[in-house]
Amino acid sequence: MWVHSKLTSIDRKKFIAQGKIQFGGNVWLKIYGTLSCASGKRMKKQNRVFFKNEMEATRHGFRPCGHCLREKYLQWIEQESG
C-alpha cells in the first residue's frame, strides 16, 4: 500500500505505468476502487492510498466501491449480511 502524500508525482505516474498501482482507496472510509472512478477522483489527497491489486486492498480491510466496482460491492454486501 502506498500513501498518496508520500509519493512524488513522477513516482506515482511511473508506478501506474508499471502496473504497481492499479487501485486507489480512501484510508478513512476503507473503500477502494479503480483509478478512473469519479468518486475516487474527488477524494482528498491526504486520505488517498494506492494498491497493486484488489487482494492487497481487501487484506488491508478495504471494501469495494459501490460506483466503479458495483458487482463486487454487491457481493461484499451479501457476504457481510450472510
C-alpha positions in Angstrom: 0.0 0.0 0.0 1.3 3.4 -0.9 0.2 6.7 0.7 -0.5 9.4 -1.9 1.1 12.2 0.0 4.4 10.2 0.3 4.8 9.6 -3.4 6.1 12.2 -5.9 4.0 12.7 -9.0 6.8 11.2 -11.0 6.9 8.1 -8.9 3.1 7.8 -8.9 3.0 8.0 -12.7 5.8 5.5 -13.0 4.1 3.0 -10.6 0.9 3.3 -12.5 2.6 2.7 -15.9 4.5 -0.3 -14.4 1.2 -1.7 -13.0 2.4 -1.4 -9.4 -0.6 0.9 -8.7 -4.0 -0.3 -10.1 -6.5 0.8 -7.4 -7.0 3.7 -5.1 -8.6 3.8 -1.7 -9.8 6.1 1.0 -8.0 5.4 4.2 -10.8 6.8 6.4 -13.8 5.2 4.7 -11.9 2.0 3.9 -13.2 1.9 0.3 -11.2 1.0 -2.7 -11.9 1.5 -6.4 -10.5 1.9 -9.9 -8.2 4.8 -10.6 -10.7 6.2 -13.1 -13.6 6.3 -10.6 -15.3 9.7 -10.3 -15.8 9.2 -6.6 -12.2 8.4 -6.0 -11.0 11.4 -8.0 -12.9 13.7 -5.7 -11.1 12.3 -2.6 -8.6 14.5 -0.8 -5.0 13.5 -1.4 -4.2 13.2 2.3 -6.9 10.4 2.5 -5.8 8.5 -0.6 -3.8 5.3 -0.7 -2.9 3.1 -3.6 -2.9 -0.7 -4.1 -1.3 -3.1 -6.6 -4.4 -5.3 -6.7 -7.8 -5.9 -5.1 -6.4 -8.7 -2.9 -4.0 -6.2 -1.3 -6.9 -3.7 -0.7 -9.1 -6.3 0.9 -6.2 -7.6 3.0 -5.9 -4.1 4.5 -9.6 -4.1 5.4 -11.0 -2.1 2.4 -14.3 -2.8 0.7 -15.1 -2.4 -3.0 -16.6 0.9 -4.2 -20.3 0.9 -4.9 -19.9 3.0 -8.0 -17.0 1.6 -10.1 -17.0 -1.9 -8.7 -20.7 -2.4 -8.3 -20.8 -6.2 -8.8 -18.0 -6.7 -6.3 -19.7 -4.3 -3.9 -23.0 -6.2 -4.1 -21.1 -9.5 -3.4 -19.4 -7.8 -0.4 -22.8 -6.7 1.0 -24.1 -10.3 0.6 -21.1 -11.7 2.5 -21.4 -9.1 5.3 -25.1 -9.8 5.8 -24.8 -13.6 5.5 
